[in-house]
């Protein structure tokens, strides 16, 4: 994996058929797909846990790929497009990094504007500093999915540019579709972003290989994402320090990025271990009407994390 101070890119991949932004948004609200498992037997517990959620009515999508070979180790409805919340910031940060690399953004300082405010996650809303450099805002977005910083960066680069950049990388089922909002009305997009797990795992693989746009862009993005502090889902099984996990720890190095919201739990990441490295993504959309239902989703994602951890301790047969 590229050192976390740099970020990767993804190899151009074309899917069968092309979904426009409108159809992506519609599918993302509560898309349902046929549950199926693929890959190696070592993920049998993951397939069983995710299958139980699907049986209970959840939308489930998951993908695990060997980083070096690109071999699929797990595929569970990995083309299903679902809401992923703040996980869409991966696509935003790729465009921001590309503009920093080519000089269109440099030492620019962005003003905190009323239009950017939202009572979501992050720190900028609690800080006294009214302006921040683009790179510092990207750090906040990578680390905490900062709502104000996300909106400020999105206002600067434009949502169309983020979509065009994603499509240029072969990402056609995943898109950043709206700003962060406190409330979503009938005329608003259903979420900040929608994505297919298969595409997200390939993007994370590309970042790990330094192939997203170029190595400089990849390194920037991976560096920002390596600061992400939410290790409550899949990465909760890795045993890492949630506030300091950039360096090797017991032979492990992880970049884990989450997206959460009412009825949404999603994560994409890369885990390097003693035997191999894998990239992964998973999304569960569910009726978040009871705490038991939510905890069942978290438990299933931790189950997946345990088997991802097992996978990087063995050498994958090429």
C-alpha positions in Angstrom: 0.0 0.0 0.0 1.2 3.5 -0.8 2.3 5.4 2.3 -0.6 7.2 3.8 0.8 10.6 3.0 -0.1 9.9 -0.6 -3.2 8.7 -2.3 -4.1 6.2 -5.0 -6.4 6.2 -8.1 -8.5 3.6 -9.7 -8.1 1.8 -13.0 -10.7 2.6 -15.6 -13.5 0.1 -15.4 -16.6 0.0 -17.5 -19.8 -1.6 -16.2 -22.6 -3.1 -18.3 -25.0 -0.3 -18.9 -24.8 3.3 -17.8 -26.9 4.8 -15.0 -27.5 8.5 -15.1 -27.4 10.7 -12.0 -31.2 10.7 -11.8 -31.5 6.9 -11.9 -28.7 6.6 -9.5 -30.4 8.8 -7.0 -33.6 6.9 -7.3 -32.0 3.6 -6.7 -30.0 4.9 -3.8 -32.8 5.7 -1.5 -33.8 2.1 -0.6 -32.5 -0.1 -3.4 -33.0 -3.8 -2.9 -31.1 -6.5 -4.8 -31.0 -10.2 -4.9 -28.7 -11.5 -2.2 -25.9 -13.7 -3.5 -22.5 -14.6 -2.3 -19.3 -15.2 -4.3 -15.6 -15.6 -3.6 -13.8 -17.9 -1.2 -15.0 -20.0 1.6 -13.2 -17.9 4.2 -16.0 -15.4 3.9 -18.8 -17.8 4.7 -19.6 -16.2 8.0 -19.9 -12.8 6.3 -22.2 -14.2 3.7 -24.4 -15.8 6.4 -24.5 -12.6 8.5 -25.3 -10.3 5.6 -27.8 -12.8 4.3 -29.7 -12.7 7.6 -29.9 -8.9 7.2 -31.2 -9.3 3.7 -33.8 -11.8 4.8 -34.9 -9.2 7.3 -35.5 -6.7 4.5 -32.1 -4.8 4.4 -30.4 -3.8 1.2 -26.9 -5.4 1.3 -23.9 -5.0 -0.9 -20.3 -6.1 -0.3 -17.0 -6.6 -2.1 -13.5 -7.7 -1.1 -10.7 -7.7 -3.6 -7.1 -8.8 -3.3 -5.2 -5.6 -3.8 -2.2 -7.0 -5.7 -4.0 -9.3 -8.2 -7.5 -7.8 -8.4 -8.9 -11.2 -7.6 -12.4 -11.0 -6.1 -12.5 -12.7 -2.7 -16.1 -11.8 -1.9 -19.0 -10.4 -4.0 -22.5 -9.9 -2.5 -24.7 -7.8 -4.9 -21.7 -5.6 -5.5 -23.4 -3.7 -8.3 -26.3 -2.7 -6.2 -26.5 1.1 -5.9 -27.4 2.4 -2.4 -27.1 5.5 -0.3 -23.7 5.7 1.4 -23.8 9.1 3.2 -20.5 10.6 4.0 -18.6 7.8 2.2 -19.1 9.8 -1.0 -16.4 12.2 0.3 -13.9 9.8 -1.3 -15.0 11.1 -4.7 -15.0 14.7 -3.6 -11.5 14.5 -2.2 -10.2 12.9 -5.5 -11.3 16.1 -7.4 -9.9 18.4 -4.7 -6.5 16.6 -4.8 -6.4 16.7 -8.6 -6.9 20.5 -8.5 -4.2 20.9 -5.8 -1.8 18.9 -7.9 -2.4 20.8 -11.1 -2.3 24.2 -9.5 -6.0 25.2 -9.9 -6.2 25.2 -6.1 -3.1 26.2 -4.2 -3.0 28.2 -1.0 -6.6 29.2 -1.3 -8.5 30.0 1.9 -12.2 29.3 1.9 -14.6 31.4 4.0 -17.1 29.7 6.2 -20.5 30.7 4.6 -24.0 30.4 5.9 -24.9 28.3 2.8 -22.3 25.7 4.0 -23.6 25.2 7.5 -25.2 21.9 8.4 -25.6 20.3 11.8 -23.8 17.1 10.8 -20.5 15.6 11.7 -17.2 17.4 12.0 -15.3 20.1 13.9 -15.3 23.3 11.8 -18.6 24.3 13.2 -17.1 24.3 16.7 -13.9 26.2 15.8 -13.4 30.0 15.9 -11.4 30.2 12.7 -13.8 31.5 9.9 -11.4 30.7 7.0 -9.2 27.7 6.3 -6.9 26.5 3.5 -8.3 24.0 1.1 -5.8 21.3 2.2 -6.8 21.8 5.8 -10.5 21.5 4.9 -9.8 18.3 3.0 -8.0 17.0 6.2 -11.2 17.7 8.2 -13.3 15.9 5.6 -11.1 12.9 5.5 -10.8 12.6 9.2 -14.4 13.3 10.3 -16.6 13.7 7.2 -16.9 17.4 8.4 -20.2 18.7 7.0 -19.2 22.4 6.8 -15.9 21.6 5.2 -17.5 19.2 2.7 -20.0 21.8 1.6 -17.3 24.5 1.3 -15.2 22.3 -0.9 -18.2 21.2 -2.9 -19.2 24.8 -3.5 -15.6 25.5 -4.7 -15.0 22.6 -7.1 -18.7 22.1 -8.1 -20.7 18.8 -8.0 -20.5 18.4 -11.8 -16.7 18.4 -11.7 -16.8 15.7 -9.0 -19.1 13.5 -11.2 -17.1 14.1 -14.3 -13.9 13.1 -12.5 -15.5 9.9 -11.2 -16.8 9.0 -14.6 -13.3 9.6 -16.1 -12.0 6.9 -13.7 -14.7 4.4 -14.8 -16.9 5.0 -11.8 -20.4 5.0 -13.3 -22.7 3.6 -10.6 -21.3 5.8 -7.7 -21.8 9.5 -7.5 -21.7 12.5 -5.1 -25.3 13.8 -5.7 -25.9 16.6 -3.1 -24.5 18.8 -0.4 -24.9 17.9 3.3 -28.3 19.1 4.6 -29.9 19.2 8.0 -33.2 18.1 6.4 -34.1 16.6 3.1 -37.3 17.6 1.5 -39.2 15.9 -1.4 -37.3 17.9 -4.0 -33.8 17.1 -2.5 -31.7 14.1 -3.3 -32.2 11.2 -0.9 -28.6 11.4 0.4 -25.3 13.0 -0.1 -24.0 10.2 -2.2 -24.9 6.8 -3.7 -22.5 4.0 -4.6 -22.0 0.4 -5.5 -19.7 -1.6 -3.3 -17.9 -3.1 -6.2 -16.9 0.3 -7.5 -15.8 1.6 -4.1 -13.6 -1.4 -3.4 -11.9 -0.8 -6.8 -11.4 2.8 -6.1 -9.8 1.9 -2.8 -7.6 -0.6 -4.5 -6.6 2.1 -7.0 -5.7 4.4 -4.1 -3.6 1.7 -2.5 -1.7 1.2 -5.8 -1.3 4.9 -6.5 -3.3 4.8 -9.7 -6.1 7.3 -9.1 -5.4 10.0 -11.6 -1.7 9.7 -10.7 0.5 8.9 -7.8 0.5 12.4 -6.4 -3.3 12.7 -6.4 -3.6 9.2 -4.9 -1.1 10.0 -2.1 -3.0 13.1 -1.1 -6.3 11.4 -0.9 -5.0 8.3 0.9 -3.3 10.6 3.4 -6.5 12.5 4.2 -8.5 9.3 4.4 -6.0 7.6 6.6 -6.9 10.1 9.4 -10.6 8.8 9.5 -11.4 8.2 13.1 -14.6 6.0 12.8 -13.5 2.4 13.4 -16.9 1.3 14.7 -18.0 -0.9 11.8 -15.8 -3.3 9.7 -12.5 -1.9 11.0 -13.7 -2.3 14.5 -12.5 -5.9 14.2 -9.0 -4.9 13.4 -8.0 -3.9 17.0 -6.4 -0.6 15.9 -6.2 2.7 17.8 -9.1 4.7 16.3 -7.2 8.0 16.8 -3.7 6.9 15.6 -3.6 4.0 13.0 -1.5 5.4 10.2 1.6 3.4 11.0 2.0 -0.4 11.0 0.6 -1.9 14.2 1.1 -5.7 14.8 1.8 -6.0 11.1 -1.4 -4.2 10.1 -2.0 -0.9 8.3 -5.5 0.3 7.5 -7.4 3.0 5.8 -11.1 2.8 6.7 -13.7 5.3 5.7 -17.3 5.2 6.8 -20.6 6.7 5.8 -23.5 6.7 8.2 -27.0 8.1 8.6 -30.5 7.0 9.5 -30.8 3.5 8.1 -27.4 3.6 6.4 -24.1 1.9 7.5 -21.4 1.9 4.9 -17.6 1.4 4.8 -14.8 1.2 2.3 -11.1 0.6 3.1 -7.8 -1.1 2.5 -6.2 -3.4 5.0 -2.6 -4.5 4.6 -1.4 -7.4 6.7 1.5 -9.9 7.1 0.2 -12.1 4.2 -1.5 -9.9 1.8 -3.5 -6.7 1.3 -7.2 -6.4 0.4 -9.5 -3.6 -0.5 -13.2 -3.8 0.6 -16.5 -2.0 0.6 -19.9 -2.8 2.2 -23.2 -1.0 2.5 -26.3 -2.0 4.4 -29.5 0.1 4.2 -32.1 -0.9 6.7 -35.2 0.2 8.6 -33.6 2.0 11.5 -36.7 1.7 13.7 -35.2 -0.1 16.7 -31.8 -0.2 18.4 -31.7 -4.0 18.1 -32.0 -3.7 14.3 -29.1 -1.2 14.2 -26.9 -3.3 16.4 -27.6 -6.4 14.3 -26.2 -4.4 11.3 -23.1 -3.4 13.3 -22.5 -7.0 14.4 -22.7 -8.3 10.8 -20.2 -5.7 9.7 -17.9 -6.6 12.5 -18.2 -10.2 11.4 -17.0 -9.2 7.9 -14.1 -7.3 9.6 -13.0 -10.4 11.3 -12.9 -12.3 8.1 -11.1 -9.5 6.3 -8.5 -9.5 9.1 -8.1 -13.3 8.6 -7.7 -12.8 4.9 -4.6 -10.5 5.2 -2.9 -13.1 7.3 -2.7 -15.6 4.5 -1.1 -15.3 1.0 -3.7 -15.3 -1.7 -3.2 -17.8 -4.5 -2.7 -15.8 -7.7 
